[in-house]
Amino acid sequence: MSANSTCLKSYAIITGAYWAFTLTDGAIRMLVVLYFHQLGYSPLAIASLFIFYELFGIITNLFGGWLATWIGLNKTLLLGMTLQIAALAMLTVPAEYLTVIYVMAAQALSGIAKDLNKMSAKASIKQLTLNDPNASKRLFKWVAALTGSKNTLKGVGYFLGGLLLSLYGFSQALVILASGLVVALILTKYLLPKTNKQTQFKPKFSQLFSNSAPINWLSAARFFLFGARDIWFVVALPIYLSQQLGWQAQQIGSFFALWIIGYGIVQACTPRLIKLVTHHTPNGQTAQRLASALLFIPLILAIGLTQSQQPESLIIGGLALFAVFFALNSAVHSFLIVDWSQHDKIAMNIGFYYMANAGGRLTGTLLSGLMYQHFGLIGCLTISSLFITAAAIISLRLPIKTMA
């Protein structure tokens, strides 16, 4: 019982740190999109502000797992929180200094911070189940709970970003967020157990890329899955709601908050929802079937927007349905990468996997601005459907049997 209590305590501390970081991650994204839209930036220009965020996320995931095997997951978790505080502080300068290049540099720091934090938190969970005879079942529940709660808090972050922008303005909102994260960093450093040490496996640079076929295919599917979401989600939808529907910043922040909160709740409930259909933990076939179900939603939405006289109701309803199936897809992917990774290589594999995730987000972000500027939200949704189709086809190569 004492060992189990220690694991639960460690899980709670890691989750708490992840939550605190995620609040600021969601808030800063909404702040940047809405503030620079108010300043008159084009959709493509706003999308460009996030290029370094995603690009450096790719680089961080590639090298972050390697770094964690040398210095330990605790240190990379704390490093991620520290870098996010620095990124928030960078953006508090007067408006005349907020050039595109400067904001891109701050977003680069935030991208590094986010992926160090994510990789550290999820890899740590695998280590907590090292001697657990029911590791797969516990992993599925813990990963789903961590991922789902994280996304719920990210939704709160979107709402918080829109609210703080409306109440306090851009700079003061960032100061509030940075101050809160400083408190969370101090608490995490004090409470985090000292047992989370680096592994005996010391990889060389030549071992940065995964040599596991299932992990490679899963990473490729992840690339297209998250690219499909961000094509319409990151830039296109907030601007569409503002330009076409006349929504205010606080309304947009609230909508995104509710969407991600609902998405996070579904992720957290995924083990129970999957159990209603099947009595075993998810495998490659589960991922393929979920992707196949998801691909029709953005396509139907795109067709509907060409015919509907009430786009507001169609978007709200359609994206709510998208959230459910996307959450199930994401939760199953997050479980499979942790479950399929060996304990001594967990940080490396998760880093490689989230490198593909960040690559998909970068591609989706760029296409979100580009496609919306030239083809509107309908064009974004059409490309989204094609990306999900690619994810479904790739998922056919995933193992059907659960890997030990």
Sequence and secondary structure as in RCSB ss.txt:
>XXXX:A:sequence
MSANSTCLKSYAIITGAYWAFTLTDGAIRMLVVLYFHQLGYSPLAIASLFIFYELFGIITNLFGGWLATWIGLNK
TLLLGMTLQIAALAMLTVPAEYLTVIYVMAAQALSGIAKDLNKMSAKASIKQLTLNDPNASKRLFKWVAALTGSK
NTLKGVGYFLGGLLLSLYGFSQALVILASGLVVALILTKYLLPKTNKQTQFKPKFSQLFSNSAPINWLSAARFFL
FGARDIWFVVALPIYLSQQLGWQAQQIGSFFALWIIGYGIVQACTPRLIKLVTHHTPNGQTAQRLASALLFIPLI
LAIGLTQSQQPESLIIGGLALFAVFFALNSAVHSFLIVDWSQHDKIAMNIGFYYMANAGGRLTGTLLSGLMYQHF
GLIGCLTISSLFITAAAIISLRLPIKTMA
>XXXX:A:secstr
 HHHHHHHHHHHHHHHHHHHHHHHHHHHHHHHHHHHHHTT  HHHHHHTTHHHHHHHHHHHHHHHHHHHHH HHH
HHHHHHHHHHHHHHHTTS GGG  HHHHHHHHHHHHHHHHHHHHHHHHHHHHHTTT TTHHHHHHHHHHHHHHHH
HHHHHHHHHHHHHHHHHH HHHHHHHHHHHHHHHHHHHHHHS TT    S    GGGSS   HHHHHHHHHHHHH
HHHHHHHHTTHHHHHHHHTS   HHHHHHHHHHHHHHHHHHHHHHHHHHHHH SS   HHHHHHHHHHHTHHHHH
HHHHHHH S HHHHHHHHHHHHHHHHHHHHHHHHHHHHHTS GGGHHHHHHHHHHHHHHHHHHHHHHHHHHHHHH
HHHHHHHHHHHHHHHHHHHHTTS SS   
